[in-house]
Amino acid sequence: MDYKSNKGGGSKVSFERAILDGYAIDGGLYVPEYLPKINLEQLTAWKALSYKELAFQIISLFIKKSIISSDELKELLDQSYDTFEKEEVIPLYPLKSRSQTYIMELFYGPTLSFKDVGMSFLVNLVNFFLERKNEHLSIIVATTGDTGPAAAHYIAGKSQLDGWILYPKGLITSEQERQMTTLPHTNIHSVGVDNCPEGGDDLDVVIAQLYSEQEFKNKHKLSSVNSLNWGRIMVQMVHYFYGYFQVASRVGDPVSFSVPSGGFGNLCAGGLARKMGLPIKHLLIANNQNACLHRIFDKGVFSKQPIIETLSSAIDILVPINFWRYLYFCVEGDTQKIKKWSDTFEKNGEVNFDNTTQKQYQEGFLSKSVDDPKIIVTMQQILDNEHYLLDPHAAVSLVASDLMKDQLGNHPLICLATAHPAKFPRTIELLSQTNKVYGQTKHISIEQAKKKRQRNYTCDHSSLYETLKNAMEVNWERKYKFH
Ligand SMILES: *Cc1c(COP(=O)(O)O)cnc(C)c1O
């Protein structure tokens, strides 16, 4: 299987190129040239597989054997998911106070968010390709809180990689900050950036600027492992299949998912899993008050509005970049249209989709935007009723599904829990009776990080571009000049 840009520029590339480049040459997102279809018989045969076995089957569909052999793929999956705390990798918790409702716990990786699910495999894969070619890459990551820690954790100590991890100072929790700044490895460079009124989006602007300078980009071999990288989306399909098999009594029965969403990477994967043949009934887009996706699906308007700081800070995202990738598959791969719309968005900050297009992408999706007071009420209620602690993002998905109960209908529902509650102590402080869930309010890795020395740099947004460029040059001189 080869890959191409969803905006139609450049020529087809191999899976390896798509993963190592991150972005396509025309600034578009890589998409596979076709989506494999899976019939019910095949699905039935997969029903009893473990998470890793299932991942092997699904990922194999997207990679030629000549690029990665079966043994190599299995080894990469072991290397990635053996770092998870639970044998099942992503366990499901059946709620007692809602019928047929399950919380999918995607947070048992080393940095306690669902970003570990995609990042573990992607970073290991990138390093695998680079080792084989004896090449080096610099990875720049902008984070809204969880991408940075996951990227830093998996890049740390990797021979072929340097990680430049940028975060908006003050807009992420100190627990998240510590996960990035207490790693002792010299290939991790974490930078807290002051004055980012638009959060992670402000950082993306600077990264895009660096990427656009061909000479600099080639010398430092810049790449990206954020969710514009196809590798992340591909891996995230696995948890939809896995969850489906756990809760459907018969393969073919309807199951719905509620997903706390910001960049639409997770839901793009869910939408593609359905297009491949997984019988998902509804995908519920659970937005917080930064409701860009809700506006797209409800009103047909893709527009950028000022950021609102919420308790579910990892989804305080203004531009859901993976919507463009999903849209490509909804308009029969019409790259001209994707290019036209995304150019319009860049220019005007807004696109209005026509009715036909709206119908095409809305199919199978519901959406809801929820506010913080409801989050707290629901977290408290689940804590009181069943001594289970949701993190604020999981709460967004549950609140949205409560509000959309009638539209969702009567069949199993999986709410994705994308972070461990221990990452959000300031939210937990707003709750009462937390002694009942003491074991869930703390996590050993967070506690240990409190004792470690921090190694961080700060920089003002206005000088980030220059500072980053200089620091990368210095690092390059020191490490690679004489190699
Ligand atoms: C990144 C993240 C999300 C959102 O995922 P998208 O793919 O950007 O929609 C949700 N919850 C948490 C905790 C996250 O870190």
Ligand as a Chemical Component Dictionary entry (heavy atoms), coordinates in Angstrom:
data_LIG
# 
_chem_comp.id                   LIG 
_chem_comp.type                 NON-POLYMER 
_chem_comp.pdbx_formal_charge   0 
_chem_comp.three_letter_code    LIG 
# 
loop_
_chem_comp_atom.comp_id 
_chem_comp_atom.atom_id 
_chem_comp_atom.alt_atom_id 
_chem_comp_atom.type_symbol 
_chem_comp_atom.charge 
_chem_comp_atom.model_Cartn_x 
_chem_comp_atom.model_Cartn_y 
_chem_comp_atom.model_Cartn_z 
_chem_comp_atom.pdbx_ordinal 
LIG C1 C1 C 0 -5.155 14.418 22.809 1  
LIG C2 C2 C 0 -6.221 14.134 23.766 2  
LIG C3 C3 C 0 -7.563 14.083 23.371 3  
LIG C4 C4 C 0 -8.036 14.444 21.990 4  
LIG O1 O1 O 0 -7.669 13.626 20.959 5  
LIG P1 P1 P 0 -7.805 14.150 19.447 6  
LIG O2 O2 O 0 -7.292 13.068 18.643 7  
LIG O3 O3 O 0 -6.971 15.399 19.370 8  
LIG O4 O4 O 0 -9.244 14.475 19.222 9  
LIG C5 C5 C 0 -8.503 13.769 24.331 10 
LIG N1 N1 N 0 -8.155 13.552 25.597 11 
LIG C6 C6 C 0 -6.878 13.592 26.020 12 
LIG C7 C7 C 0 -6.588 13.362 27.461 13 
LIG C8 C8 C 0 -5.865 13.882 25.129 14 
LIG O5 O5 O 0 -4.602 13.923 25.549 15 
# 
loop_
_chem_comp_bond.comp_id 
_chem_comp_bond.atom_id_1 
_chem_comp_bond.atom_id_2 
_chem_comp_bond.value_order 
_chem_comp_bond.pdbx_ordinal 
LIG C1 C2 SING 1  
LIG C2 C3 SING 2  
LIG C2 C8 DOUB 3  
LIG C3 C4 SING 4  
LIG C3 C5 DOUB 5  
LIG C4 O1 SING 6  
LIG O1 P1 SING 7  
LIG P1 O2 DOUB 8  
LIG P1 O3 SING 9  
LIG P1 O4 SING 10 
LIG C5 N1 SING 11 
LIG N1 C6 DOUB 12 
LIG C6 C7 SING 13 
LIG C6 C8 SING 14 
LIG C8 O5 SING 15 
# 
